[in-house]
Amino acid sequence: MKLNALMASIAVAFALAAAPTQAQTLRWAAQNDILTLDPHSQNHATTNAILMHAYEGLTRYNAKYEVEPALATKWTYLSPTQVRFELRRGVKFHDGTPLTSDDVIFSFDRIRQPNGTMGIYVTGISEIRKIDDHTIDMIMSAPNPLLLRNIIDFRIMSKAWAAKNNTTNVQNYKANEENFASRHVMGTGSYKITSWAPEQRITMSVNNDWWDKHQGNVKEVIYTPIKSDPTRVAALLSGDVDMLTDLPTQDIARLRANNRLQVVDGPEVRTIYLAPDMGSAELKHSNIKGKNPFADKRVRQALSMAIDREAIKRNIMRGLSIPAGVMVAPGVNGHTPELDTPVKADAEGAKKLLSEAGYPNGFEVRLNCPNNRYVNDEEICQAVVAMWARVGVKATLAAENMATFIQKVQNFDSSIYLLGWGVATYDAQYTLQSLVRSRTTGADGNFNFSKTSDATVDRLVDAMKTETDTTKRNQMIRDALVRTRDEALLIPLHHQVRPWAMKQGVTTLHRSDDRPEARFTSIR
């Protein structure tokens, strides 16, 4: 074993040993740590998966991904643009203070601050009005067909706690700033987050005063981020962890064959893609000066055509991926099999396109990639670099921890990057509005860090946000997905398949948004 792997194993063993366990303690491991504890700062799936245990929205998903009441018990449409929510009475934050309308209004103002990337979840809401301590009206700028799904991830924070701790402003993560909320939590949820040691562990304890009933028996959760694939699997095999939600593809067969374990299979509504900087006059990390190769559609198409997605599926993903032609996965409203036909690998065709665009000898560029976030993310990037080299594009790979990678991306310090996008609302508008629509100061394009801009897509996204006729709206979604595909505004690689492994005796719901929930989990 190499020294760095040995040290990682020792560090993980120490972290697990330092957190004494007892009956009904769930020891959960995955490769990625959270970015922050601030619920309005970073739209990052692992961060959201942890924080949803402590922070809640007005609505939530049930076990079947149907919207149901959470901090609101009832909602009534007073008009197509005004919805009255009645808050659940008797709900308390973890410090014992009661939930009121003031907390919802404060959280609404906070989540919209430009330092965060969570504003997509309140898109279309122009105002929240207080009717009384337990009643609010949401005022929309136009009808909003996704309102109840969007606000699931609009997490409610204690106004009094934030004021007391000087944390009314959202953490500016991309500037590497901290605030009280980035290290401490005050929600109403089913678990209390009791500690976070970055890159080591997160601990949670059950909230015995929660307003709802747990459907499992987990009293404590210990989440351990373990970047190393062998170390992560060894922790499960040795019994140091109970559940893994990041399985190395090369180990799945032997984990399935182990009668002390169970592997729970399921797709994930997440698409892995490449985002080329289309909008800069000159690429920041390239040998081409005075112009931007990615502004030319033919270059973007050539990059896509040079990639053998079937080879990545076969050799890197061990069959656990669905080669992608569009930017949404099966299970998302807007996805259809006939649209999702991936570009066929054609090195000669890619060379021809590059030559037509004025780059017969290719060019140099830097590819940014996380190395601890998605299944085989660095290995995928390595394969892409090799495939591009065959057509003359010489890419230098910069792979690093997700925490520092995403800061570079959000500071526009990348010429092309790999990212994965899960669809929290299960509707394609979420992807199109966040990633493809031109960036504005609001929620539009709030995760568009490649300066993608297309007037046709913008018009379609703006229309679908307020269209209540399902047939018309789905046609808009289809048209926007086709436009994004045909113009190669982004380059989809594949949709992830996401098996989880756990000890026999652990039962939990497999979630296609890759958010395990302790309230649905039992240990015996």
C-alpha positions, 0 to 999 in steps of 0.5 A: 500500500502506498504511503498516502493510501496508508495514511488515509486509512489510518486517518479514517480509522482514527476518525471512526474510532474517535466517534463511539457508536451504539445501537441505532447509530448509522455510520454512513460513508461517501467520497465527498464532503459537504461545502458548508453548513449555511443552508442558503450558500451552495447548491451542492447535492452532498451539502443539501443531502446532509442539511435536509436532515436539520433544515426543512422547507414548507413542502417536502417529498414523501417516499414516492417523490410526491409533494406533501406538507412539511412546515406548511400544513396547507396551501390555497391558491387565492389567484394564479399568482397568490398562494396562501400557506398556513404554517404548522403550529407547535414547530420549534427550532432546535434551540426551542424557539417557535417557528413563525412567519417572520422566519420564513420571510427572513429566509426568503430575503436571505436565500435571494442574496447574490453570494449564494447559489440557492436562489433557483428554489424561490424563482418566480416569487416576488414577495412573501407577505405576513398575514399573521404569525402562522400565515403567509402569502407568496406573491408570484410575478406570474403563474409558477407551475413548479412552485411546490417542488421548488420550495422543497429546498427553500430551507427555513432558518431562525431569524432570531438565531441569525441576528444573534450570531451576526449571520443574516448574510449568506456566506460568500463561499467563492471568496473563501469567507466563513460566517457563523452559519457556515459552521453552526446549524439552527433548523427545525428538522428531524436531526440536529447536526452536532459537529462538522470536522471538514474532510473527517466527519459530520455527526447528527443526533435525533431531534426528539422534539421533531413535529413528525414521526420517524419511519426508522430507528436511527438515533445518531448519524456519523457521516465520514467522507472517504476519498480513497476508493479502496479505503472506503470499501475496506471500511464497509468490509471491516464493519467500520461503516454501515452504508456506502453511497459511493461505490467504486464501479470495480468493486460492485460485483464482489460487494454483491457476492458478499452475503454480509452485505446488500447492494441496493440498485437505482438510477440517479437523476444526474447528468455528467457533462462538460461546460466550455466557456462560450462567452469570453473574448479569449480563453483564460487557459489556452494557447489561442490568443485574441479569440475563443475557439469555443465560441464556434459551434463546430469546435464544441461539436468536435469536442463532443464527437471526439468522445467515445461515451460507450468506451467510457461506459464499458471501461471506466463505469463498468456498465454503470452509466447511460451515455447521454445525448441531452442534459436530463436523465431518465426520470426527469420530466422532459426526458424522452428516449428518442431525444437522448441519443448520444453523439457517435464517436467519430475522430475523423469527423471531429478533425474535419470540424476543427479544420473547418473552424480554423484549427487544423492542428488543434489547440491547447486548453486546460480542463478542470475536474473534481476528483472526489465528487462523482463516480470516477470523475478524474478517470473520466476526465483522463479518458476525455483528455486522451480522446481529444488528443487523438483529434489534436486538442491538447488538454491539460487536466487540472483535477482537485478536491471539489471544495477548491474546484468549485471555487475556481468554477464560480470565479470563472477561472476555467476554460472548460470544466466537468460537472454533474447536475442532479435535478432536485425538482424532477423537471427539466426547467431546473437544468435549463434555467440553472445551466443553460439560460443566460446568466442574470443577477437573479436565479436565471443562469445561477450555475451557468459559469461557462457563459453560455448564452442562446436567445432561443433557449432564453426565450423558451426557458422564460416561457416555460417558467409561467406556462400552466398548460402541460402540453404547451410547457412540455413542448417548450422543454423539448425544444430547449433540450433539442436546441441545447443538444444541437448547438452543443451549448453543453456537452453531456457525457452520461447519466449516472447509475447509483447503487448503494451498499450496506450491511444486512440489517440496514434498511433505507429507501434508495433515492434517485436524487442521491439523498439518503434520509435517516428518517427512512432508515432502520438498523437491526 
